[in-house]
């Protein structure tokens, strides 16, 4: 079975995005099924999802409005959904985040 990890960097403040809530979901025929939820550690990472993933379409759903509100800031994107295809052994999906934009890419562990 496969695993996914993520790392979130707060570009506005120049540091890891600690305490950001992230959900892991699998696409079903109708809608999405929540598999797990975790909060980023002090280094902005989530590595220990306690689920194994079979091949399919998944997404990471980042609760960005909560994160920026806790920092006393507003944001353009109240949540960020990153959909991806899982068909390998491990996938690392970093997120670079600011109040008014974001980008993601396939990273290495």
C-alpha angles and dihedrals in degrees: 000000000000133000134209129204135182140199122197123201121195103220094184093061099027098237143088115292101244122189096021113149114229129183126203114213137177122217114242130186087271116028131320132306117217110229102172145347128207141162124236116255124235089281093053093251138132111188106145107069104161094220133087117219126221119204112293147089118305138165140207112220113202118200095220098160090060091047096051093042089056087054091051092250137115125226142203097225113051089192136008119218116194112189119195143170115243113205104132141063100271136000126194115196114187120194123208106203138192130161092260105032148008142196134196137192142175105273136182123254 
